[in-house]
């Protein structure tokens, strides 16, 4: 398997890809599914909510017919709860710039470290009309490696938030969509 063997497919409707997203999520989060915040049921609730929000789009990577990873986004409004939940003041004008939120990015273990996560990420953002992209990451994921990977992709920390009471405090990050692409690296699972 090489990165060139992977096919990327866009989805604008969650229904046809629901089971594939759940399957990949459950495998990537297998060691955390006992925690209420990370349960498949809670993920399904979040996925359903996210898929009903404006601008939802996913890119799913396939090796043959097997889904190996995905990412999905939603468009944000200036008064979106995404911004309102931040714990520190945001950079001036941050919410006035058109923004998409990278809500999930997952990659099965055998395909990590191949550059596929970055390829999924870049494909998802390549034709988005928004000017910037924001994401949330658990700063403890991978002992800090996941956050460092996002930094290598051009993301910068802007704040923190805790979207659910039983979930971790997450680092909020932001970058321009048309930022220069970094060299392929590992993959986040957070």
C-alpha contacts under 8 A as a table, 3 or more apart, distances in Angstrom:
res1	aa1	res2	aa2	distance
1	X	5	X	6.14
1	X	63	X	7.99
2	X	5	X	5.29
2	X	6	X	7.19
2	X	114	X	7.79
3	X	6	X	5.57
3	X	114	X	6.60
3	X	115	X	6.99
3	X	116	X	6.20
4	X	7	X	7.76
5	X	63	X	6.59
6	X	61	X	6.22
6	X	62	X	5.50
6	X	63	X	5.06
6	X	64	X	7.46
6	X	116	X	7.95
7	X	61	X	5.62
7	X	62	X	5.13
7	X	63	X	6.59
7	X	64	X	7.65
8	X	59	X	6.30
8	X	60	X	5.64
8	X	61	X	4.57
8	X	62	X	6.36
8	X	120	X	7.05
8	X	123	X	7.91
9	X	59	X	5.46
9	X	60	X	5.34
9	X	61	X	6.51
9	X	62	X	7.83
10	X	57	X	7.14
10	X	58	X	5.67
10	X	59	X	4.51
10	X	60	X	6.51
10	X	124	X	7.76
11	X	14	X	6.83
11	X	17	X	7.46
11	X	57	X	5.78
11	X	58	X	5.07
11	X	59	X	6.24
11	X	60	X	7.74
12	X	56	X	6.36
12	X	57	X	4.79
12	X	58	X	6.55
13	X	16	X	6.80
13	X	17	X	7.74
13	X	51	X	7.39
13	X	56	X	7.83
13	X	57	X	7.41
14	X	17	X	5.44
14	X	18	X	5.50
14	X	51	X	6.16
15	X	18	X	5.17
16	X	19	X	7.83
17	X	20	X	5.33
17	X	21	X	6.27
18	X	21	X	5.33
18	X	22	X	6.25
19	X	22	X	5.06
19	X	23	X	5.95
20	X	23	X	5.03
20	X	24	X	6.23
20	X	67	X	6.49
21	X	24	X	5.33
21	X	25	X	6.04
21	X	70	X	7.27
22	X	25	X	5.05
22	X	26	X	6.00
22	X	40	X	7.25
22	X	43	X	7.93
22	X	44	X	7.25
23	X	26	X	5.29
23	X	27	X	6.36
24	X	27	X	5.25
24	X	28	X	6.14
24	X	67	X	7.15
24	X	68	X	6.87
24	X	69	X	6.50
24	X	106	X	7.19
24	X	107	X	7.36
24	X	108	X	6.72
25	X	28	X	5.22
25	X	29	X	5.93
25	X	40	X	7.78
25	X	106	X	6.73
26	X	29	X	5.23
26	X	30	X	5.53
26	X	33	X	7.38
26	X	40	X	6.43
27	X	30	X	5.08
27	X	108	X	7.04
28	X	106	X	6.90
28	X	107	X	6.93
28	X	108	X	5.81
28	X	109	X	7.29
28	X	189	X	6.84
29	X	32	X	5.28
29	X	33	X	6.04
29	X	38	X	7.21
30	X	33	X	5.48
31	X	34	X	7.52
32	X	35	X	5.68
32	X	38	X	6.03
32	X	39	X	7.47
33	X	36	X	7.23
33	X	38	X	5.20
33	X	39	X	4.50
33	X	40	X	6.71
34	X	38	X	7.27
34	X	39	X	6.30
35	X	38	X	5.48
35	X	39	X	6.14
36	X	39	X	5.22
36	X	42	X	7.20
36	X	166	X	7.28
37	X	42	X	6.28
37	X	43	X	7.82
37	X	164	X	7.71
37	X	166	X	5.98
37	X	167	X	5.51
38	X	42	X	6.54
38	X	43	X	6.52
39	X	42	X	5.33
39	X	43	X	6.24
40	X	43	X	4.98
40	X	44	X	6.01
41	X	44	X	5.07
41	X	45	X	6.37
42	X	45	X	5.02
42	X	46	X	6.28
43	X	46	X	5.04
43	X	47	X	5.97
44	X	47	X	5.00
44	X	48	X	6.02
45	X	48	X	5.17
45	X	49	X	6.24
46	X	49	X	5.10
46	X	50	X	5.97
47	X	50	X	5.08
47	X	51	X	5.91
48	X	51	X	5.23
48	X	52	X	6.41
49	X	52	X	5.33
49	X	53	X	6.67
50	X	53	X	5.28
50	X	56	X	6.95
50	X	74	X	6.92
50	X	103	X	7.96
51	X	54	X	7.99
51	X	56	X	5.52
51	X	57	X	7.89
51	X	74	X	7.89
52	X	56	X	7.26
53	X	56	X	6.18
53	X	74	X	6.47
53	X	75	X	7.69
54	X	74	X	6.09
54	X	75	X	5.73
54	X	76	X	7.87
55	X	73	X	7.31
55	X	74	X	4.88
55	X	75	X	4.86
56	X	72	X	6.99
56	X	73	X	5.48
56	X	74	X	4.45
56	X	75	X	6.95
57	X	72	X	5.50
57	X	73	X	5.56
57	X	74	X	6.79
57	X	124	X	7.69
58	X	70	X	6.90
58	X	71	X	5.60
58	X	72	X	4.04
58	X	73	X	6.52
58	X	124	X	6.83
59	X	70	X	5.53
59	X	71	X	5.59
59	X	72	X	6.41
59	X	120	X	6.27
59	X	123	X	7.30
59	X	124	X	5.77
60	X	67	X	6.72
60	X	68	X	7.62
60	X	69	X	5.85
60	X	70	X	4.23
60	X	71	X	6.70
60	X	120	X	7.22
61	X	67	X	5.75
61	X	68	X	5.61
61	X	69	X	5.22
61	X	70	X	5.92
61	X	116	X	7.96
61	X	120	X	6.86
62	X	65	X	5.84
62	X	66	X	5.27
62	X	67	X	4.43
62	X	68	X	5.56
62	X	69	X	7.37
63	X	66	X	5.29
63	X	67	X	6.48
63	X	68	X	6.58
67	X	70	X	7.94
68	X	107	X	5.94
68	X	108	X	5.48
68	X	111	X	7.12
69	X	105	X	7.47
69	X	106	X	5.26
69	X	107	X	4.05
69	X	108	X	6.01
69	X	117	X	7.51
70	X	104	X	7.73
70	X	105	X	5.65
70	X	106	X	5.46
70	X	107	X	6.56
70	X	117	X	7.92
70	X	120	X	6.69
71	X	102	X	7.31
71	X	103	X	7.53
71	X	104	X	5.28
71	X	105	X	4.09
71	X	106	X	6.40
71	X	120	X	6.66
71	X	121	X	6.59
71	X	124	X	7.38
72	X	102	X	6.03
72	X	103	X	5.94
72	X	104	X	5.60
72	X	105	X	6.76
72	X	124	X	7.46
73	X	100	X	6.35
73	X	101	X	5.31
73	X	102	X	4.49
73	X	103	X	5.39
73	X	104	X	7.29
74	X	100	X	5.51
74	X	101	X	5.35
74	X	102	X	6.92
74	X	103	X	7.22
75	X	99	X	6.15
75	X	100	X	4.29
75	X	101	X	6.22
75	X	130	X	7.80
76	X	80	X	5.98
76	X	82	X	7.58
76	X	98	X	7.31
76	X	99	X	5.49
76	X	100	X	5.46
76	X	101	X	6.52
77	X	80	X	5.00
77	X	95	X	7.64
77	X	98	X	7.57
77	X	99	X	7.50
78	X	83	X	7.56
78	X	95	X	4.81
78	X	96	X	5.83
78	X	97	X	7.93
78	X	98	X	8.00
79	X	83	X	6.82
79	X	84	X	7.07
79	X	95	X	7.63
80	X	83	X	5.67
80	X	84	X	6.58
81	X	84	X	4.68
81	X	85	X	5.96
82	X	85	X	5.78
82	X	86	X	7.30
83	X	86	X	5.69
83	X	95	X	7.30
85	X	161	X	5.81
85	X	162	X	7.46
85	X	163	X	7.14
86	X	89	X	7.32
86	X	90	X	7.71
86	X	159	X	6.01
86	X	160	X	5.53
86	X	161	X	4.93
86	X	172	X	7.85
87	X	159	X	6.40
87	X	160	X	5.56
87	X	161	X	5.73
88	X	159	X	5.63
88	X	160	X	7.00
89	X	159	X	7.41
90	X	94	X	6.50
90	X	158	X	6.35
90	X	159	X	6.82
91	X	94	X	5.44
91	X	158	X	7.22
93	X	96	X	5.17
93	X	97	X	6.91
94	X	97	X	5.90
95	X	98	X	7.40
95	X	99	X	7.62
97	X	130	X	7.97
97	X	131	X	6.62
97	X	132	X	7.15
98	X	130	X	4.88
98	X	131	X	5.40
98	X	132	X	6.43
99	X	130	X	5.22
99	X	131	X	6.00
99	X	132	X	4.82
99	X	133	X	5.41
99	X	134	X	7.05
100	X	130	X	6.21
100	X	132	X	6.47
100	X	133	X	4.86
100	X	134	X	6.38
101	X	133	X	5.61
101	X	134	X	4.82
101	X	135	X	5.67
102	X	105	X	7.49
102	X	133	X	6.72
102	X	134	X	6.06
102	X	135	X	5.00
102	X	136	X	7.81
103	X	135	X	6.43
103	X	136	X	7.46
104	X	190	X	7.41
105	X	117	X	7.63
105	X	121	X	7.84
105	X	188	X	7.00
105	X	189	X	6.51
105	X	190	X	6.89
106	X	117	X	7.73
106	X	188	X	6.75
106	X	189	X	4.98
106	X	190	X	7.08
107	X	111	X	6.73
107	X	112	X	6.52
107	X	117	X	6.66
107	X	187	X	6.82
107	X	188	X	7.27
107	X	189	X	6.28
108	X	111	X	5.90
108	X	112	X	6.77
109	X	112	X	5.30
111	X	114	X	6.00
111	X	116	X	7.04
112	X	115	X	7.31
112	X	116	X	7.23
112	X	117	X	7.44
112	X	186	X	5.62
112	X	187	X	5.30
113	X	116	X	7.69
113	X	185	X	5.67
113	X	186	X	3.67
113	X	187	X	5.94
114	X	117	X	7.84
114	X	184	X	7.19
114	X	185	X	6.57
114	X	186	X	6.33
114	X	187	X	7.95
115	X	118	X	5.47
115	X	119	X	6.29
115	X	184	X	4.40
115	X	185	X	5.04
115	X	186	X	6.06
115	X	187	X	7.15
116	X	119	X	4.86
116	X	120	X	6.10
116	X	184	X	7.82
116	X	187	X	7.47
117	X	120	X	5.14
117	X	121	X	6.11
117	X	186	X	7.25
117	X	187	X	5.16
117	X	188	X	7.31
118	X	121	X	4.91
118	X	122	X	5.96
118	X	184	X	6.36
118	X	185	X	7.30
118	X	187	X	7.24
119	X	122	X	5.20
119	X	123	X	6.01
119	X	184	X	7.95
120	X	123	X	5.21
120	X	124	X	6.11
121	X	124	X	5.26
121	X	125	X	6.41
122	X	125	X	5.20
122	X	126	X	5.76
122	X	181	X	7.92
123	X	126	X	5.11
123	X	127	X	7.76
124	X	127	X	7.25
124	X	128	X	7.45
125	X	128	X	5.22
125	X	177	X	6.59
126	X	177	X	7.92
126	X	178	X	7.99
130	X	133	X	7.61
130	X	177	X	7.33
131	X	176	X	5.98
131	X	177	X	5.59
131	X	178	X	7.41
132	X	174	X	7.04
132	X	175	X	5.66
132	X	176	X	4.17
132	X	177	X	4.71
132	X	178	X	7.85
133	X	174	X	5.70
133	X	175	X	5.59
133	X	176	X	6.19
133	X	177	X	5.80
134	X	172	X	7.03
134	X	173	X	5.47
134	X	174	X	4.30
134	X	175	X	6.62
135	X	172	X	5.81
135	X	173	X	5.33
135	X	174	X	6.55
136	X	170	X	5.73
136	X	171	X	5.45
136	X	172	X	4.58
136	X	173	X	6.20
137	X	141	X	7.70
137	X	146	X	7.60
137	X	147	X	6.44
137	X	170	X	5.25
137	X	171	X	5.24
137	X	172	X	6.67
137	X	173	X	7.78
137	X	190	X	5.94
138	X	141	X	5.41
138	X	147	X	7.46
138	X	168	X	6.76
138	X	169	X	6.80
138	X	170	X	4.70
138	X	171	X	6.18
138	X	190	X	6.48
139	X	143	X	7.65
139	X	144	X	5.46
139	X	146	X	7.42
139	X	147	X	5.82
139	X	170	X	6.52
139	X	171	X	6.21
140	X	143	X	5.02
140	X	144	X	5.06
141	X	144	X	5.56
141	X	145	X	6.79
141	X	146	X	5.86
141	X	147	X	7.48
141	X	189	X	7.82
141	X	190	X	6.48
142	X	145	X	5.05
142	X	146	X	5.82
143	X	146	X	7.77
144	X	147	X	5.54
144	X	148	X	6.29
145	X	148	X	4.95
145	X	149	X	6.03
146	X	149	X	5.02
146	X	150	X	6.42
146	X	187	X	7.30
146	X	188	X	5.02
146	X	189	X	7.33
146	X	190	X	7.06
147	X	150	X	5.13
147	X	151	X	6.28
148	X	151	X	4.94
148	X	152	X	6.25
149	X	152	X	5.00
149	X	153	X	6.44
149	X	185	X	7.54
149	X	186	X	7.13
149	X	187	X	7.37
149	X	188	X	7.20
150	X	153	X	4.92
150	X	154	X	6.60
150	X	155	X	5.58
150	X	188	X	7.99
151	X	154	X	5.10
151	X	155	X	4.70
151	X	156	X	6.14
152	X	155	X	7.21
152	X	182	X	6.60
153	X	181	X	6.60
153	X	182	X	5.50
154	X	175	X	6.11
154	X	179	X	6.86
154	X	180	X	7.71
154	X	181	X	7.87
154	X	182	X	7.63
155	X	173	X	5.68
155	X	174	X	5.15
155	X	175	X	4.78
156	X	173	X	5.12
156	X	174	X	5.41
156	X	175	X	6.41
157	X	171	X	6.67
157	X	172	X	5.78
157	X	173	X	4.31
157	X	174	X	6.55
158	X	171	X	7.77
158	X	172	X	5.67
158	X	173	X	5.44
158	X	174	X	6.67
159	X	171	X	6.15
159	X	172	X	5.04
159	X	173	X	7.16
160	X	169	X	6.78
160	X	170	X	5.52
160	X	171	X	4.52
160	X	172	X	5.11
161	X	169	X	5.69
161	X	170	X	5.40
161	X	171	X	6.67
161	X	172	X	6.95
162	X	165	X	6.82
162	X	167	X	6.68
162	X	168	X	6.17
162	X	169	X	4.49
162	X	170	X	5.92
163	X	167	X	7.07
163	X	169	X	7.75
164	X	167	X	5.18
164	X	168	X	7.78
175	X	179	X	7.11
176	X	179	X	5.29
